[in-house]
Amino acid sequence: MGTHIVLSHASALQYWRFAAAGLAPMPRRCRVADLSQATSSLRDIPAGDLAWRTIDPKTLTSHGIVPRAAVEPGLALLAQRGGIPTMDALMQSLAQDPSLRLTNKEEVRKAVLRRLVGMSWRALDGAATVDSATGAPPTGAPFNESDKPRMDYVFSQPIDVLVGSLTNRRTSSSVRPHCWSRELPPGALWRINDSVLIVSPSLLLVQLAGCHTGSPHIIAAAGLELAGTYSLLPRGYVDCSNLIDEGREITDANGRLLGDGYSRARQVLVPEDFKKTIAFVSALAYCRGIDACRAAARCIVAGSATPFETGVDASLALVRWHGGFCAGVPELNKAVTLSPEARALYNGRRSCAPDALFVGRRGNKVDVEPCGDLWHSGAWKKDNSRRQALEHDGYVVVAVSWDEFVDFAR
């Protein structure tokens, strides 16, 4: 094959996050087994094959994602001048717009965020008020295109790439090359397009461990995320999809966007694959961070649904000399069947999924429920019937708030 680049380290982590969330094409397995053609130069790569570096606004807004910097300054002005329209008003105005064809959730998200962005930018351009009853956008002179905040996401440079030899390692302002001269583990490289490859999630964790040799909790957190059902968004981006889908408000009275700093995603890391990669790398010459990998691997299981869950699970599962509590490895968000009596307490439902279920040697079962207001939106507090059902079937339920989690001594 011809010259190619291989994404690695932080750049690969960010791409896998986007791919898991459906914001970028999912890499596909390939049979490239060495780095002989890998280069640190972007000069010979076709421009079309480098399009992965930018996530366009349409893709972001269809998923309900928007950068705060592009919207909140104008929304703050709207809040001062005349109020921000409610979600009901926005939806009514969209339903009455003959130019829109809202046939699915993605179209609704795009329309809502497009209308909100338009109002925000017009407010910055001098519009005085907004009709809070109808959600009609304010009038005013056209916004200066050159002054509009960026709505897309562009990968920061330099981009981390992997090469096989020092002769292909050419540092520049656009790339930061890393050299892997040893044999590659099976399935270590995946293909994004004809010219761009990416390291597998398993090899990515090994690379991160080499950068954080004394911090297995960082590797455990990254592994739980990649094996879970969420992906962290870049700093400053917020996911409003759940709020829009449920018809709830996505702004507060001061014009601040509500939502999450993470997006729903598919699992991209198989924990067993990571353990196989560790075994393969361990058999080679010394590899930095391999001890951190081993410490983290026992904690990485599938199913984590939020960053708060990941933080709590990693802290509980890590051994004491790595800063954890050695509580064992839980099952995450795995459904358990309820007894007939418990079903009656839980609105007739046959099962429920404890956030983190720890089972002791004597069969005692402890369900740890991260329920902080910031990450978990207080859902656990509203669902006492679920707790009663689990407790009836012999589970010990422990709810952990955000304040309790950050109080390490407690």
C-alpha positions as CSV (number, residue, x, y, z in Angstrom):
1,M,0.0,0.0,0.0
2,G,1.0,3.6,-0.4
3,T,2.0,6.1,2.3
4,H,-0.4,6.5,5.2
5,I,-0.6,8.1,8.6
6,V,-1.7,6.3,11.8
7,L,-3.6,8.3,14.4
8,S,-2.5,7.5,18.0
9,H,-2.5,8.8,21.5
10,A,-4.8,11.8,22.4
11,S,-5.8,12.3,18.7
12,A,-6.9,8.7,18.4
13,L,-8.8,8.8,21.7
14,Q,-10.7,11.9,20.5
15,Y,-11.5,10.2,17.1
16,W,-12.7,7.0,18.8
17,R,-15.0,9.1,21.0
18,F,-16.5,10.8,18.0
19,A,-16.9,7.6,16.1
20,A,-18.6,5.9,19.1
21,A,-21.0,8.8,19.3
22,G,-21.8,8.6,15.6
23,L,-20.2,11.9,14.8
24,A,-17.4,10.5,12.6
25,P,-17.1,7.3,10.4
26,M,-16.5,4.2,12.5
27,P,-13.1,2.7,11.7
28,R,-13.1,-0.8,10.1
29,R,-10.8,-3.6,10.8
30,C,-7.9,-4.1,8.3
31,R,-5.0,-6.5,7.7
32,V,-2.2,-3.9,7.8
33,A,0.2,-5.5,10.2
34,D,3.2,-3.2,10.2
35,L,4.2,0.5,10.2
36,S,6.7,0.3,7.3
37,Q,4.6,2.8,5.2
38,A,3.5,5.0,8.1
39,T,4.8,8.6,7.9
40,S,4.5,11.7,10.0
41,S,4.0,13.9,6.9
42,L,0.5,15.0,5.8
43,R,1.8,16.4,2.6
44,D,1.3,13.2,0.5
45,I,-2.1,12.4,1.9
46,P,-5.1,13.5,-0.4
47,A,-7.1,16.3,1.0
48,G,-10.3,14.3,0.9
49,D,-8.7,11.6,3.2
50,L,-8.0,14.3,5.8
51,A,-11.6,15.4,6.0
52,W,-11.9,13.5,9.3
53,R,-10.2,16.4,11.1
54,T,-13.3,18.5,11.0
55,I,-16.8,17.6,12.4
56,D,-19.3,19.8,10.6
57,P,-22.2,21.8,12.3
58,K,-24.9,19.7,10.6
59,T,-23.5,16.5,12.1
60,L,-23.2,18.1,15.5
61,T,-26.7,19.7,15.6
62,S,-28.4,16.5,14.3
63,H,-27.1,14.9,17.5
64,G,-28.2,17.8,19.6
65,I,-24.7,19.0,20.3
66,V,-23.6,22.7,20.2
67,P,-20.6,24.7,21.4
68,R,-21.3,27.0,24.3
69,A,-19.1,29.8,22.9
70,A,-21.2,30.0,19.7
71,V,-24.6,30.5,21.5
72,E,-24.4,31.6,25.1
73,P,-23.1,35.2,24.7
74,G,-26.2,36.0,22.5
75,L,-28.5,34.0,24.7
76,A,-27.3,36.1,27.7
77,L,-28.3,39.3,25.8
78,L,-31.7,37.8,25.0
79,A,-32.2,37.0,28.6
80,Q,-31.4,40.6,29.6
81,R,-33.5,42.2,26.8
82,G,-36.7,40.2,26.6
83,G,-36.4,36.7,27.7
84,I,-35.6,33.4,25.9
85,P,-38.5,31.5,24.4
86,T,-39.6,28.3,26.1
87,M,-39.2,24.9,24.5
88,D,-43.0,24.8,23.9
89,A,-42.8,28.1,22.1
90,L,-39.9,27.0,20.0
91,M,-41.6,23.8,19.0
92,Q,-44.8,25.6,18.1
93,S,-42.9,28.0,15.9
94,L,-41.1,25.2,14.2
95,A,-44.3,23.3,13.6
96,Q,-45.8,26.3,11.8
97,D,-42.8,26.8,9.5
98,P,-43.7,25.4,6.1
99,S,-40.1,25.1,5.0
100,L,-39.4,22.5,7.7
101,R,-40.0,18.8,7.4
102,L,-39.5,17.4,10.9
103,T,-39.8,13.7,10.3
104,N,-37.4,12.3,13.0
105,K,-35.5,13.3,16.1
106,E,-32.4,14.3,14.3
107,E,-34.3,16.9,12.2
108,V,-36.0,18.2,15.3
109,R,-32.7,18.6,17.1
110,K,-31.2,20.4,14.1
111,A,-34.2,22.7,13.8
112,V,-34.3,23.6,17.5
113,L,-30.6,24.4,17.7
114,R,-30.6,26.2,14.3
115,R,-33.4,28.5,15.6
116,L,-31.6,29.0,18.9
117,V,-28.3,29.8,17.2
118,G,-30.0,32.2,14.9
119,M,-31.7,34.1,17.7
120,S,-28.4,34.2,19.6
121,W,-26.4,35.6,16.7
122,R,-29.1,38.2,15.9
123,A,-29.1,39.4,19.5
124,L,-25.3,39.9,19.2
125,D,-26.0,41.9,16.0
126,G,-28.2,44.4,17.9
127,A,-31.7,43.0,18.0
128,A,-33.5,44.3,21.1
129,T,-36.1,41.7,22.0
130,V,-37.5,38.3,21.2
131,D,-41.1,37.3,21.3
132,S,-41.0,34.9,24.2
133,A,-44.6,33.8,23.5
134,T,-44.1,32.6,20.0
135,G,-40.3,32.1,19.8
136,A,-40.1,34.3,16.7
137,P,-36.5,35.2,16.0
138,P,-35.6,38.9,16.6
139,T,-35.1,41.1,13.6
140,G,-32.0,43.1,12.8
141,A,-29.2,43.7,10.4
142,P,-27.5,40.5,9.0
143,F,-24.8,39.2,11.3
144,N,-21.3,39.8,10.0
145,E,-20.2,36.3,8.8
146,S,-16.6,36.9,9.8
147,D,-17.7,37.6,13.4
148,K,-19.8,34.4,13.9
149,P,-18.4,31.9,16.4
150,R,-17.3,28.5,15.0
151,M,-20.0,25.9,15.1
152,D,-17.9,23.0,13.9
153,Y,-15.2,21.1,15.7
154,V,-11.6,21.0,14.3
155,F,-9.0,18.6,15.7
156,S,-6.3,20.5,17.5
157,Q,-2.8,20.4,16.2
158,P,-0.3,19.0,16.4
159,I,-2.0,15.7,15.6
160,D,-0.6,12.5,17.2
161,V,0.6,10.0,14.7
162,L,2.4,6.7,14.9
163,V,5.5,5.7,12.7
164,G,7.5,2.5,12.6
165,S,11.0,4.0,12.3
166,L,12.9,7.2,13.1
167,T,13.5,7.8,9.4
168,N,9.8,8.4,8.9
169,R,9.6,10.7,12.0
170,R,9.4,14.3,10.8
171,T,8.2,16.7,13.5
172,S,6.2,19.7,12.3
173,S,3.6,22.2,13.5
174,S,0.8,19.9,12.3
175,V,1.9,16.5,13.6
176,R,3.5,15.0,16.7
177,P,5.1,11.6,15.7
178,H,5.5,8.7,18.1
179,C,7.6,5.7,17.2
180,W,6.6,2.1,17.7
181,S,9.4,-0.1,16.5
182,R,8.2,-3.4,18.1
183,E,5.9,-6.0,16.7
184,L,2.3,-4.9,16.6
185,P,-0.4,-6.9,18.5
186,P,-3.0,-8.6,16.3
187,G,-5.7,-6.2,15.1
188,A,-3.8,-3.2,16.3
189,L,-4.6,-1.0,13.3
190,W,-8.0,0.0,12.0
191,R,-8.8,1.9,8.8
192,I,-10.6,5.2,8.6
193,N,-10.1,5.7,4.8
194,D,-7.6,4.7,2.1
195,S,-4.8,6.9,3.6
196,V,-5.6,7.2,7.3
197,L,-5.4,4.4,9.9
198,I,-5.9,4.5,13.6
199,V,-4.7,2.4,16.5
200,S,-7.2,0.0,18.1
201,P,-8.8,1.0,21.4
202,S,-6.7,-1.7,23.1
203,L,-3.4,-0.4,21.8
204,L,-4.6,3.2,22.5
205,L,-4.9,2.3,26.2
206,V,-1.4,0.9,26.2
207,Q,-0.1,4.1,24.7
208,L,-1.9,6.2,27.2
209,A,-0.4,4.1,30.0
210,G,3.0,4.9,28.6
211,C,2.2,8.6,29.2
212,H,0.7,8.0,32.7
213,T,2.9,5.3,34.1
214,G,1.9,5.9,37.7
215,S,-1.8,6.6,37.1
216,P,-3.7,3.4,36.5
217,H,-6.9,5.3,37.5
218,I,-6.6,7.3,34.3
219,I,-6.3,4.2,32.2
220,A,-9.2,2.6,34.0
221,A,-11.4,5.6,33.4
222,A,-10.5,5.7,29.7
223,G,-11.2,2.0,29.4
224,L,-14.5,2.1,31.2
225,E,-15.6,5.0,28.9
226,L,-14.5,3.2,25.7
227,A,-16.2,0.0,26.9
228,G,-19.3,1.9,28.0
229,T,-22.3,3.6,26.4
230,Y,-21.2,7.3,26.5
231,S,-18.4,9.4,25.0
232,L,-16.9,12.6,26.5
233,L,-17.3,15.6,24.3
234,P,-14.5,18.2,23.8
235,R,-14.4,20.9,26.4
236,G,-17.0,23.6,25.7
237,Y,-19.5,21.4,23.8
238,V,-22.8,20.3,25.3
239,D,-25.2,17.6,24.4
240,C,-28.8,18.8,24.6
241,S,-30.3,15.7,22.8
242,N,-32.0,14.1,25.8
243,L,-33.6,17.4,26.8
244,I,-34.8,18.2,23.2
245,D,-36.2,14.6,22.7
246,E,-38.2,14.9,26.0
247,G,-39.4,18.5,25.2
248,R,-37.6,20.0,28.3
249,E,-35.9,23.3,28.5
250,I,-32.4,23.5,27.1
251,T,-31.6,27.0,28.6
252,D,-31.9,28.5,32.0
253,A,-33.2,32.0,32.8
254,N,-29.7,33.5,32.3
255,G,-29.1,32.0,28.9
256,R,-26.8,29.2,29.9
257,L,-27.2,26.0,28.0
258,L,-28.3,22.9,29.9
259,G,-27.3,19.4,29.0
260,D,-24.4,17.0,29.4
261,G,-20.7,17.1,28.6
262,Y,-21.0,13.7,27.1
263,S,-23.0,12.0,24.4
264,R,-24.7,8.6,24.1
265,A,-22.4,6.2,22.3
266,R,-21.7,2.6,21.3
267,Q,-19.1,0.3,22.9
268,V,-15.8,0.3,21.0
269,L,-13.6,-1.5,23.5
270,V,-13.9,-5.2,24.3
271,P,-12.2,-5.6,27.8
272,E,-10.9,-9.1,26.9
273,D,-9.2,-7.7,23.8
274,F,-7.4,-5.2,26.1
275,K,-6.2,-8.1,28.3
276,K,-4.9,-10.0,25.2
277,T,-3.0,-6.9,24.0
278,I,-1.4,-6.5,27.5
279,A,-0.3,-10.1,27.3
280,F,1.2,-9.7,23.8
281,V,3.0,-6.5,24.7
282,S,4.3,-8.0,28.0
283,A,6.1,-10.7,26.0
284,L,8.0,-8.0,24.0
285,A,10.9,-5.8,25.2
286,Y,10.1,-3.5,28.1
287,C,7.1,-1.3,27.4
288,R,6.4,1.8,29.5
289,G,3.2,1.7,31.5
290,I,2.5,-2.0,31.3
291,D,2.1,-2.2,35.1
292,A,-0.5,0.6,34.9
293,C,-2.3,-1.4,32.2
294,R,-2.4,-4.6,34.4
295,A,-3.7,-2.6,37.3
296,A,-6.4,-1.0,35.2
297,A,-7.4,-4.0,33.2
298,R,-9.0,-5.8,36.2
299,C,-11.3,-2.8,36.7
300,I,-12.4,-2.4,33.0
301,V,-15.8,-3.9,32.3
302,A,-18.6,-3.0,29.8
303,G,-21.7,-1.0,30.6
304,S,-20.7,2.3,32.2
305,A,-23.3,4.9,31.2
306,T,-22.0,8.2,32.6
307,P,-18.7,9.8,33.6
308,F,-19.9,9.9,37.2
309,E,-20.5,6.1,37.1
310,T,-17.0,5.6,35.6
311,G,-15.4,7.7,38.4
312,V,-17.2,5.8,41.2
313,D,-16.6,2.4,39.7
314,A,-12.9,2.9,39.1
315,S,-12.4,4.3,42.6
316,L,-14.2,1.3,44.2
317,A,-12.5,-1.4,42.0
318,L,-8.9,-0.2,42.1
319,V,-6.7,-1.8,44.8
320,R,-5.7,0.4,47.8
321,W,-2.1,1.0,46.7
322,H,-3.4,2.5,43.5
323,G,-5.7,4.9,45.4
324,G,-8.9,2.7,45.3
325,F,-11.0,0.9,47.8
326,C,-10.5,-2.7,46.6
327,A,-14.3,-3.4,46.6
328,G,-14.2,-5.9,43.8
329,V,-15.3,-5.6,40.2
330,P,-19.0,-4.8,39.6
331,E,-21.4,-5.6,36.9
332,L,-22.5,-2.3,35.3
333,N,-26.1,-1.6,34.2
334,K,-26.8,-5.3,33.8
335,A,-30.5,-6.3,34.2
336,V,-31.6,-8.5,37.1
337,T,-34.9,-10.3,37.3
338,L,-37.2,-9.2,40.1
339,S,-39.4,-11.5,42.2
340,P,-43.2,-11.2,41.8
341,E,-43.5,-9.3,45.0
342,A,-40.7,-6.8,43.9
343,R,-42.4,-6.4,40.5
344,A,-45.5,-5.2,42.3
345,L,-43.5,-2.5,44.0
346,Y,-41.8,-1.5,40.7
347,N,-44.9,-0.8,38.6
348,G,-45.1,-4.4,37.4
349,R,-41.7,-4.4,35.7
350,R,-40.0,-7.7,35.5
351,S,-36.4,-6.5,35.8
352,C,-34.2,-3.5,36.4
353,A,-30.5,-2.7,35.9
354,P,-28.5,-1.7,39.0
355,D,-25.8,0.9,38.1
356,A,-23.0,-1.0,39.7
357,L,-23.7,-4.4,41.3
358,F,-21.1,-5.9,43.7
359,V,-21.7,-9.5,44.7
360,G,-19.8,-10.7,47.8
361,R,-18.3,-14.2,48.4
362,R,-21.3,-15.0,50.6
363,G,-23.8,-13.9,48.0
364,N,-24.5,-10.5,49.5
365,K,-25.5,-8.0,46.8
366,V,-24.7,-4.3,47.0
367,D,-26.0,-1.9,44.3
368,V,-24.0,1.4,44.2
369,E,-26.1,4.2,42.5
370,P,-24.2,7.4,41.5
371,C,-27.0,10.0,41.7
372,G,-25.3,13.4,41.8
373,D,-27.3,16.3,40.6
374,L,-24.7,17.3,38.1
375,W,-24.3,14.0,36.2
376,H,-27.3,12.0,37.0
377,S,-30.1,14.7,37.0
378,G,-31.5,13.4,40.2
379,A,-33.3,10.5,38.6
380,W,-32.7,8.1,41.5
381,K,-34.4,10.5,44.0
382,K,-37.6,10.3,42.0
383,D,-37.7,6.5,41.7
384,N,-38.2,5.2,45.2
385,S,-40.2,2.3,43.9
386,R,-37.1,0.9,42.1
387,R,-35.1,1.1,45.3
388,Q,-37.9,-0.6,47.3
389,A,-38.1,-3.4,44.7
390,L,-34.3,-4.1,44.9
391,E,-34.3,-3.9,48.7
392,H,-37.2,-6.3,48.9
393,D,-35.1,-8.9,46.9
394,G,-32.2,-8.6,49.3
395,Y,-30.0,-5.9,47.6
396,V,-28.3,-3.3,49.7
397,V,-28.7,-0.1,47.8
398,V,-26.2,2.7,48.4
399,A,-26.8,6.1,46.6
400,V,-23.7,8.2,46.2
401,S,-24.0,11.9,45.5
402,W,-21.4,14.0,43.8
403,D,-20.4,15.8,47.1
404,E,-19.9,12.4,48.7
405,F,-17.8,11.1,45.9
406,V,-15.4,14.1,45.9
407,D,-15.0,13.8,49.7
408,F,-12.4,11.0,49.6
409,A,-12.1,10.6,53.3
410,R,-15.8,10.1,53.7
